[in-house]
């Protein structure tokens, strides 16, 4: 009678069974580092110098530069220098600024079902879409994992979220998770596992599942995890040539115990837009239509994938952005960037008046490549619309799916994408 997370944590703690709220020690499969906590992580590591000389397993620690790439200022350049020197000294796996945003690169190259993965970024929860337990940790806990390959965890309670119905056109994972966050509130799933199941899941692309898992943390969740299915198996067969037998697929027991159970009929869902300044402020796009915007952003670890760019290009092809609106396009990884190039999508975006950037967290975190000025309004596919998130404290961010952003930058106001694609 165990949930997915309980089964994964039991397997990694050498126990047959664990229960919610237990404190356990568990071995991790992967540790992911970004430069965001670089100084703190490496400072904390230096404080262990008298106790630990080498990292636990250099093949299972992945360093990524993605938040400020290429370095937009001296401080970022110094952080990158520290990171490069550390990974070279310890010989850990390193993906410099060419590879892309950490969470997309991790799902492309490293994460598999049944794994326990930790990372130095809150959106490490993204990997739950691949049936892994993944979560973000602070600098000190990351250092402990780097040194020992394990850490303590409190076993989360789980919320079972059943998605039913037929997904309407132009409704994606972004709309589903915004609707759920608005219902739960930003603290409604604190330290819970949001476990997704139900007949509508089979119709969700892997891209949309990654979006849902990514934003589970915006409801306070410890992780957001999906049951495996044939679509996930096909994903790994295509990417790694792995058969079903070689994948450690983790299913919940039919009598698993949940803290709560939620049903969402996605067939009744319209494209959602989260108003400033919280992801829990989602409403149907029709309620905010006509809101003037200055900038549109399609990208980030949340919605910088092929599903997003294909629908955006379909809407933008042969059209042009409004003269008062900027559009920034940021693929989440080098692989996605090249795929967009091969499919001719970048040409569509550039001819429509967009600025296409290298893969980076830049615009999403207000670091560079699209910072907002006071009183400016952005409609964004990113995960957070907190005050100051993308720039000035007096700017405003509306969160939406890629289709809504694409339609809106053409009109210069927030626009229902169903006006463009029937």
C-alpha positions, 0 to 999 in steps of 0.5 A: 500500500505504497505510493510511488515516492514511498517505493522509490525512497524505500528502495534507496534506503535499503528498506522494504517499506517506508511510510509518510513522515518517517525520517530516513537516510537514502542514497541518491543516484544523481546530484545536479549543480548550477552556478546559482548556488556556486559560491555557497556550495564550493565554500561549504565544500572547502569547510569539509576539506579536513574531513573529505578530499574527494567527491563521492562519485564524480560520474554521478555529479553533474555541473551545469552553467545556465543561469547567466550565460554567456556571463552578462557581468563581472560577478557572473564571470567570477562565479563561472570561473569558480565553477569551472575550476572546481569541476576540473579539480574534482573531475565531475561531469560538466556541461558548460554554457553550451548545453542548455538549461540544467533541467532540460539537459538532465532529462535529455541525458541523465535521468531515468525512471525510479531514480532519486535525484537532487539538485541545487535548484527548486525546479529539480522537481521537473524530473518527476515527469520521467517517473523519478523522485527529484527535488531541490536542496540547499547548498549545505545538503547538496554538499553532503550529497556530493561528499557521501552520496546520501542524505536524510529525507522526510518521506512526503505524504502524497496527493493523488491527482487524477486527470480525466476527460479529453484535452481540448485544443490549445490546452497544454500541461501549463494550463493544467498545472496553473489550474491546479495551483490556483485550486491548491494555493501556493502552500497547498501542497507543502512538502507533499508529493503531487502524484499524477494519474488518470486517463487524460495522462496518456494524452499528455505529451512528455513535454507537457508532463515536464511542465506540470512536474516543473511547476508542482513546486509552485504549490509548495510540493516536494516533488511532482511525479507521474506513473509510467505508461507506454508513452514514457517507455516509447520516449526512452526507447527513442532516446536510449534504445532502452527496452521496457525490461531495462527501465525501473518503472515505479507504479503506486499500489492500488491501495496506496494511502494518500493525504488527499485525492483531487480530480480535474476534468481537463475537458472543461479547461480553457487556456489559463493565464495567471495574473500578477503576482502569483501562479495561484492567480490563474483565470480563463484567458477570456477574463484578461483578454485585451490587457496591454503587453510590452513583451512576450517570452517563450522559453525557460525550463518550464516551456522552452520545448518543441511542443511550445515552439511548434505551436508558437510557429504555427500561430506566428508564421506569416505574421509579425509581432505588434510594433510596440511589443518585443518577443523573446524566444529561448530554447531550453537546450542546445538539442531543442535549439538545433531541432528548431533550426532543422524544422525551420522554426527559427526562421519563422520566429525571426521573420515574425520579429522575434529575438532568438537567444541562446539556451539560458535562464536569463530572461526568466530570472531577470538576469539578462536578455529581457529584463523588464523596466518599471510599469512594463508588462510581460506575458511569459511561459516561465514558472513564476510571476512574482514581483521583481522576478523578471526585472523591476519591482513595478513590472507585471508578469502574466503566465500562459502557455506558448500559444497564448503568448504567440497570439498576444504578441501579434495583437499587442494585448493578451489574446485567446489563441483559439482566435488563431487556431481552431 
